[in-house]
Amino acid sequence: MKFVFVFGNTPQLSLSELKSASPQTTLLSVSLLEYTGALVEMTAEQAMLIAEKLGGTVKLIQLDRQLEEITPVTLADYLLSTDTNQKISFGLSSLNDPDLKVNQLSRDIKRELQDRDIKARFVMPQEGSQLSSVVISKQKVVELAVYKWQNFYLVGKTVWVQDFQEWNRRDYGRPQASGHIGMLPLKVARMMVNLAQVKKGGTILDPYCGVGTVLAEAMVLGYRVFGSDLDAGQVEKTRKNLEWLGAEYNLKFKLQVGDARNVSNILNEKVAAVVTEPDLGPNDLRPQYAPDVQNRLISLYTGSLADWKRILEPLGTVVIALPKLVNDGSIVQAVIDKAEAMGYSLHVHPVDYFRPGAKVRRSIAIFKLKDKN
């Protein structure tokens, strides 16, 4: 069965996450420009299980009808074949065909349904050519999706949307938030955890835990977690946040105050992965201070990587957010070079994440310990 995983605001990172969460799945088609998503073939059970664990996918569309042409009659027939209600609220989305006139088609579908004595209303996309997951959830509409594929069309419905209320609850409802501008978003933290590809029951370490964002997302996915931070105040904030989350999910964790460059001295067990966002430096870096700051950060990151080798399991993984100034990836490249020299390999090319106008971007790098054999 064919499904489209529709990505949110971080399409490249979302694609990497999907590949990591389902490495055996063949991607039939990928678009990071038209509709930002991936067309895949898998069972319905697999698709739902994968979608539930992802941070970057906002909708899952099941395409189960093949049509030679798109008309109000064919789309009305499809709607009625899957929905027997006498009143239908729907929205039409075109995933990859800019020539499909969504507005006019929606009006014509409504008219066709009314001619068949079916009460109908439709909702138009607020922007672009497809409905948002929030609109689908709040207005309880059936999203009818059209995907142009080879010489025909695939038609289907949205079968899952990301639970934005639950994400907001975990973000804004936690006892301790960070006042730091540009703090790591929950969904990016979830994506980073998935990029680590840790087996169920494995242990994930965040030695720059901050307020516990990465650890919280790892806990929700069922991993054992250990966190540390040089700032005792941050560790206490993490403790409160994870205790709050643990009460909701019945999850356990370990925390310790300590330097990320010496975490091997306070952790007496191996971990499957390190997933972390360290100090990224100042948000507004003045040019005259740039060399000193860059050298300090490179030393911090490479000193940490050297220590983590002692506690990572064989072939263990490090997923780390590194700072990348606009048009300047020197810090990222320097860390990659030094990491490879000390026994890591770069697993995939770093993926950038940033908000519009950001001066410092996150470059998400994935390292794996090289096989000593």
C-alpha positions as CSV (number, residue, x, y, z in Angstrom):
1,M,0.0,0.0,0.0
2,K,1.3,3.5,-0.8
3,F,1.6,6.2,1.8
4,V,2.9,9.8,1.7
5,F,4.7,11.0,4.8
6,V,4.2,14.8,4.7
7,F,7.0,16.8,6.4
8,G,6.8,19.9,8.4
9,N,9.1,22.9,8.5
10,T,12.3,20.9,8.5
11,P,12.0,18.8,5.3
12,Q,15.6,17.7,4.9
13,L,16.0,16.7,8.6
14,S,12.6,15.0,8.4
15,L,13.6,13.0,5.5
16,S,16.8,11.8,7.3
17,E,14.7,10.9,10.3
18,L,12.3,8.9,8.2
19,K,15.2,7.0,6.6
20,S,16.6,6.3,10.1
21,A,13.3,5.2,11.5
22,S,12.6,2.8,8.6
23,P,15.9,2.0,7.0
24,Q,14.5,-1.0,5.0
25,T,11.8,1.0,3.4
26,T,12.1,1.9,-0.3
27,L,11.3,5.5,-1.1
28,L,9.4,5.6,-4.3
29,S,9.6,9.4,-4.6
30,V,10.8,12.3,-2.5
31,S,10.0,16.0,-2.8
32,L,11.6,18.7,-0.7
33,L,10.2,21.5,-2.9
34,E,6.7,20.9,-4.1
35,Y,5.0,19.4,-1.1
36,T,7.9,18.3,1.1
37,G,7.2,14.6,1.7
38,A,8.1,11.1,0.7
39,L,6.0,8.5,-1.2
40,V,6.6,5.0,0.2
41,E,5.2,1.5,0.0
42,M,4.5,-0.4,3.2
43,T,1.7,-1.9,5.3
44,A,-0.8,0.2,7.1
45,E,0.3,-1.1,10.4
46,Q,4.0,-0.2,9.7
47,A,3.1,3.3,8.4
48,M,1.1,4.1,11.5
49,L,3.8,2.8,13.9
50,I,6.5,4.8,12.2
51,A,4.5,8.0,11.9
52,E,3.7,7.9,15.7
53,K,7.4,8.0,16.6
54,L,8.5,10.8,14.2
55,G,9.0,14.4,15.0
56,G,9.3,15.8,11.5
57,T,6.3,14.2,9.9
58,V,3.0,16.1,10.3
59,K,0.6,14.0,8.2
60,L,0.3,10.5,6.8
61,I,-1.8,10.1,3.7
62,Q,-2.9,6.7,2.4
63,L,-3.2,6.5,-1.4
64,D,-5.5,3.6,-2.2
65,R,-7.2,4.6,-5.5
66,Q,-5.8,5.0,-9.0
67,L,-7.6,7.3,-11.4
68,E,-6.9,8.1,-15.1
69,E,-8.3,11.6,-14.7
70,I,-9.4,13.9,-11.9
71,T,-12.9,15.2,-12.1
72,P,-15.6,16.3,-9.6
73,V,-17.5,13.0,-10.3
74,T,-14.5,10.7,-9.8
75,L,-13.5,12.5,-6.5
76,A,-17.1,12.6,-5.3
77,D,-17.4,8.8,-6.0
78,Y,-14.2,8.2,-4.0
79,L,-15.4,10.3,-1.1
80,L,-18.7,8.4,-0.9
81,S,-17.0,5.0,-1.3
82,T,-15.2,5.6,2.0
83,D,-17.7,7.8,3.9
84,T,-21.4,6.9,4.1
85,N,-22.4,9.9,6.2
86,Q,-25.2,12.1,4.8
87,K,-23.1,15.2,5.7
88,I,-19.5,15.5,4.6
89,S,-16.9,18.1,5.6
90,F,-13.9,17.8,3.3
91,G,-10.8,19.5,2.0
92,L,-8.9,18.9,-1.2
93,S,-5.1,18.9,-1.3
94,S,-2.9,18.6,-4.3
95,L,0.4,17.2,-3.3
96,N,2.5,17.6,-6.4
97,D,0.4,18.9,-9.3
98,P,0.4,22.8,-9.4
99,D,-2.0,22.7,-12.4
100,L,-4.8,21.1,-10.3
101,K,-7.3,23.9,-9.6
102,V,-8.1,23.0,-6.0
103,N,-10.5,25.9,-5.4
104,Q,-12.7,25.3,-8.4
105,L,-12.6,21.5,-8.0
106,S,-13.7,21.8,-4.3
107,R,-16.7,23.8,-5.3
108,D,-17.6,21.4,-8.1
109,I,-17.2,18.4,-5.7
110,K,-19.6,20.1,-3.2
111,R,-22.1,20.7,-6.0
112,E,-21.8,17.1,-7.2
113,L,-22.4,15.8,-3.6
114,Q,-25.4,18.1,-3.2
115,D,-26.9,16.8,-6.4
116,R,-26.8,13.3,-4.8
117,D,-28.6,14.7,-1.7
118,I,-25.4,14.8,0.4
119,K,-24.9,17.8,2.6
120,A,-21.4,19.0,2.0
121,R,-19.0,21.7,3.1
122,F,-15.3,22.2,2.2
123,V,-12.3,23.9,3.7
124,M,-9.6,25.5,1.6
125,P,-5.9,25.5,2.4
126,Q,-4.9,28.6,4.2
127,E,-1.7,28.7,2.2
128,G,-0.2,26.6,-0.5
129,S,-2.2,23.7,-2.0
130,Q,-2.8,21.4,1.0
131,L,-4.5,21.6,4.4
132,S,-2.5,21.9,7.6
133,S,-2.6,19.1,10.2
134,V,-4.0,21.7,12.7
135,V,-7.0,22.6,10.4
136,I,-7.7,18.9,9.8
137,S,-7.8,18.2,13.5
138,K,-9.6,21.3,14.7
139,Q,-12.3,21.4,12.0
140,K,-12.6,17.6,11.7
141,V,-12.5,17.5,8.0
142,V,-11.7,14.6,5.6
143,E,-8.6,15.6,3.7
144,L,-8.9,14.3,0.1
145,A,-5.4,14.1,-1.4
146,V,-4.3,13.9,-5.0
147,Y,-0.8,12.7,-6.1
148,K,0.3,12.7,-9.7
149,W,2.3,9.5,-10.3
150,Q,3.7,8.5,-13.6
151,N,0.8,8.7,-16.2
152,F,-2.1,8.6,-13.7
153,Y,-3.3,9.9,-10.4
154,L,-3.2,8.4,-6.9
155,V,-6.0,9.5,-4.6
156,G,-6.4,8.9,-0.9
157,K,-7.2,10.4,2.5
158,T,-5.2,11.6,5.4
159,V,-5.3,8.8,8.0
160,W,-3.0,10.3,10.7
161,V,-2.0,13.8,11.8
162,Q,0.6,14.8,14.4
163,D,-1.0,15.4,17.8
164,F,-0.1,19.1,18.0
165,Q,-2.0,19.4,21.4
166,E,0.2,16.7,23.0
167,W,3.4,18.3,21.6
168,N,2.3,21.7,23.0
169,R,1.4,20.2,26.3
170,R,4.9,18.6,26.7
171,D,6.5,21.9,25.6
172,Y,4.5,24.6,27.4
173,G,3.2,22.4,30.2
174,R,6.5,21.3,31.6
175,P,7.4,22.9,34.9
176,Q,10.8,24.4,33.8
177,A,11.3,26.1,30.5
178,S,14.5,27.6,29.2
179,G,14.7,31.4,28.8
180,H,17.5,30.8,26.3
181,I,16.8,32.3,22.9
182,G,16.9,29.7,20.2
183,M,16.5,26.7,22.5
184,L,16.2,23.3,20.9
185,P,12.6,22.6,19.7
186,L,11.0,19.4,20.9
187,K,10.4,18.1,17.4
188,V,14.0,18.6,16.5
189,A,15.1,16.9,19.7
190,R,12.8,13.9,18.7
191,M,14.3,13.8,15.2
192,M,17.8,13.8,16.7
193,V,16.9,10.9,18.9
194,N,15.5,8.9,15.9
195,L,18.6,9.7,13.9
196,A,20.6,7.8,16.5
197,Q,18.8,4.5,15.5
198,V,19.1,3.0,19.0
199,K,17.5,-0.4,19.6
200,K,14.5,-0.6,21.9
201,G,15.6,-0.6,25.5
202,G,19.0,1.0,24.8
203,T,20.5,3.9,26.8
204,I,20.9,7.4,25.5
205,L,23.1,10.0,27.1
206,D,22.8,13.8,26.9
207,P,25.8,15.4,28.6
208,Y,24.7,18.9,27.9
209,C,21.1,18.2,29.1
210,G,20.0,21.8,29.7
211,V,16.3,21.5,30.7
212,G,16.1,17.9,29.5
213,T,14.5,18.4,26.1
214,V,16.4,15.6,24.4
215,L,16.1,13.3,27.4
216,A,12.3,13.8,27.5
217,E,11.9,12.9,23.9
218,A,14.1,9.8,24.3
219,M,12.0,8.8,27.4
220,V,8.7,9.1,25.5
221,L,10.1,6.7,22.9
222,G,10.9,4.2,25.6
223,Y,14.7,4.5,25.9
224,R,16.7,4.5,29.1
225,V,18.3,7.9,29.6
226,F,21.2,9.5,31.5
227,G,21.7,13.2,31.6
228,S,24.4,15.6,32.9
229,D,25.3,19.2,32.8
230,L,28.0,21.4,34.3
231,D,25.4,23.7,35.6
232,A,23.7,22.3,38.7
233,G,20.8,24.6,38.2
234,Q,20.1,23.2,34.7
235,V,20.3,19.7,36.1
236,E,17.7,20.5,38.7
237,K,15.4,22.0,36.0
238,T,15.8,18.8,34.0
239,R,15.0,16.7,37.1
240,K,11.7,18.6,37.6
241,N,10.8,18.3,34.0
242,L,11.5,14.6,33.8
243,E,9.8,13.9,37.1
244,W,6.7,15.6,35.6
245,L,7.0,13.6,32.5
246,G,7.8,10.4,34.3
247,A,4.6,10.7,36.3
248,E,2.7,10.8,33.0
249,Y,4.5,8.0,31.3
250,N,5.9,5.9,34.2
251,L,9.4,6.4,33.0
252,K,12.8,6.5,34.8
253,F,16.0,8.4,34.4
254,K,19.4,9.2,35.9
255,L,21.0,12.7,36.3
256,Q,24.3,14.0,37.5
257,V,26.2,17.3,37.6
258,G,29.4,17.0,35.6
259,D,31.5,18.2,32.7
260,A,30.7,16.7,29.3
261,R,34.4,16.3,28.7
262,N,34.7,14.0,31.7
263,V,31.3,12.3,31.8
264,S,33.1,8.9,31.7
265,N,34.2,9.5,35.3
266,I,30.6,9.7,36.5
267,L,28.9,7.2,34.3
268,N,29.6,3.5,35.2
269,E,27.9,1.9,32.2
270,K,28.1,1.9,28.4
271,V,25.6,3.9,26.3
272,A,24.2,3.1,22.8
273,A,24.3,6.8,21.8
274,V,25.0,10.3,22.8
275,V,22.4,12.7,21.5
276,T,23.0,16.3,22.5
277,E,23.1,20.0,21.7
278,P,26.2,21.6,23.4
279,D,26.9,25.3,23.8
280,L,26.6,26.8,20.4
281,G,28.2,30.1,21.2
282,P,26.7,33.6,21.2
283,N,23.7,34.3,18.9
284,D,25.2,37.6,17.8
285,L,29.0,37.0,17.3
286,R,31.0,40.1,16.5
287,P,33.6,39.5,13.8
288,Q,36.6,40.5,15.9
289,Y,35.8,37.8,18.5
290,A,35.0,35.1,16.0
291,P,38.4,33.3,15.9
292,D,38.7,33.0,19.7
293,V,35.1,31.8,20.1
294,Q,35.5,29.3,17.3
295,N,38.6,27.9,18.8
296,R,37.0,27.6,22.2
297,L,33.9,25.8,20.8
298,I,36.0,23.4,18.6
299,S,38.1,22.5,21.7
300,L,34.9,21.9,23.7
301,Y,33.4,19.6,21.1
302,T,36.5,17.6,20.4
303,G,37.3,17.2,24.1
304,S,33.8,15.9,24.6
305,L,34.0,13.5,21.7
306,A,37.3,12.1,23.0
307,D,35.8,11.3,26.3
308,W,32.6,9.8,24.9
309,K,34.7,7.1,23.2
310,R,35.2,5.6,26.6
311,I,31.5,5.0,27.3
312,L,30.0,4.4,23.9
313,E,29.2,0.8,23.0
314,P,31.0,-0.7,20.0
315,L,29.9,1.1,16.9
316,G,28.0,3.5,19.1
317,T,26.5,6.7,17.7
318,V,26.8,10.4,18.4
319,V,24.2,12.8,17.2
320,I,25.3,16.4,17.9
321,A,24.1,19.8,16.9
322,L,27.0,22.1,15.9
323,P,26.9,25.8,15.2
324,K,27.2,27.0,11.6
325,L,27.4,30.6,10.8
326,V,25.8,31.8,7.6
327,N,28.1,30.9,4.7
328,D,30.7,29.6,7.2
329,G,30.9,26.0,8.1
330,S,34.5,26.0,9.4
331,I,33.5,24.9,12.9
332,V,31.5,21.9,11.6
333,Q,34.3,20.9,9.2
334,A,37.0,21.2,11.9
335,V,35.0,19.0,14.3
336,I,34.4,16.4,11.5
337,D,38.2,16.3,10.7
338,K,39.2,15.9,14.3
339,A,36.5,13.4,15.1
340,E,37.6,11.2,12.2
341,A,41.2,11.4,13.3
342,M,40.2,10.1,16.8
343,G,38.3,7.1,15.6
344,Y,34.8,8.3,14.5
345,S,33.3,8.1,11.0
346,L,30.8,10.6,9.7
347,H,27.7,8.5,9.2
348,V,25.8,10.9,6.9
349,H,26.5,14.4,5.6
350,P,25.4,17.0,8.3
351,V,21.9,18.4,7.9
352,D,21.3,22.1,8.6
353,Y,18.3,23.3,10.7
354,F,17.5,26.9,11.1
355,R,14.7,29.4,11.3
356,P,14.4,32.3,8.8
357,G,16.7,35.1,9.7
358,A,18.9,33.1,12.1
359,K,22.5,34.1,12.2
360,V,23.7,30.8,13.7
361,R,22.3,27.6,12.2
362,R,22.3,24.1,13.7
363,S,24.2,21.6,11.7
364,I,23.1,18.1,12.8
365,A,26.1,15.7,12.5
366,I,26.0,12.0,13.0
367,F,29.2,10.1,14.0
368,K,29.7,6.4,14.6
369,L,32.6,4.8,16.3
370,K,34.8,3.0,13.8
371,D,35.0,-0.8,14.0
372,K,38.3,-1.5,15.7
373,N,38.7,-4.7,13.6
